[in-house]
Amino acid sequence: MNINELTIGDLKMLSDLPGCKSLRLWAKQERCTPAKASRLLARLEANLGLSLMVRSNRGLVPTPAAEQLAKRASQVLNAVEHLRTEISGEEVGPFERSIVFGARGFLGIAMARYLVAVAHTAGVGLQIIDLSPLDTASAVREESLGIVLGLEDIDYGRNWQRRKVGHLRWRVYARSGHPLELGASKADITKFRLGHHIYWDGRRLVSSEGNFHDILGVGQLGFGTQTTAAAIAVAIASDQLIIIPEIAAREYVSSGRLIEIPTTPEFHQSVPVFLHGHQDRISKKIWTTLIQEFAQALK
């Protein structure tokens, strides 16, 4: 093993190995020839004294050693980026080549336009992952995420920062031309089915606690859906009412496919939204810009 021979280029290649399915594709990404990529990999394996990639029917597959070393290489590259920042006195670029963003489905969809704008300006890639709260905790432990947007004020531990960026406001929606489009009281709503949230807990289908028809004691039990997108599709195709976050319905209201049903204040629930960012994976500039963009969107 000759670690002293490792270069920044070696570390970058090592950090890329978990996502490398073909040396030809990696070479194209790095603007070098496949032959040079093969030589770089061979030299890297020789310096480390380890086999890093093996062939399978799925193409090249990183070895367990490569998976582990890739994480360490990413940490070293981030540390080098921090050092450059301190020396120059200013931010020299993103800490990661791609923003990995995790959120519940409707939050990811609603914030996509803002994420795309920030990623484009910063010159980095973007990956949006639909995660449940449990999946998010697991992805954080596996060091897979750079940004998390959620409804829970959670301390994810060392190197994670968080900020409340606004509130989600729930409102009652229905298809365009619905009989209640001019307004609805509790008594009016009881005449129509009210959608509810369901999900699979790994063993069985369950209805989530705290549904609005349970809390408010109104509405007939309507169709169950797991995602906001499915609830919207059901509402557009029927007279069923749905209660969803305003930001998730915004585009559909603008296009005339949904209308907000004017109701009494008891239907106007809201919860805070929290943005979490890993200090070693996103720059301060990206973090600050996302806070500003999300706060504006969630006003």
Beta strands, then each sheet from edge to edge (+ up, - down):
strand 1: 53-56
strand 2: 59-62
strand 3: 98-103
strand 4: 125-130
strand 5: 147-150
strand 6: 160-175
strand 7: 193-200
strand 8: 205-207
strand 9: 220-225
strand 10: 242-245
strand 11: 258-260
strand 12: 270-278
sheet 1: 1+ 2-
sheet 2: 4+ 3+ 5+ 12- 6+ 10-
sheet 3: 4+ 3+ 5+ 12- 6+ 11-
sheet 4: 8+ 7- 9-
end
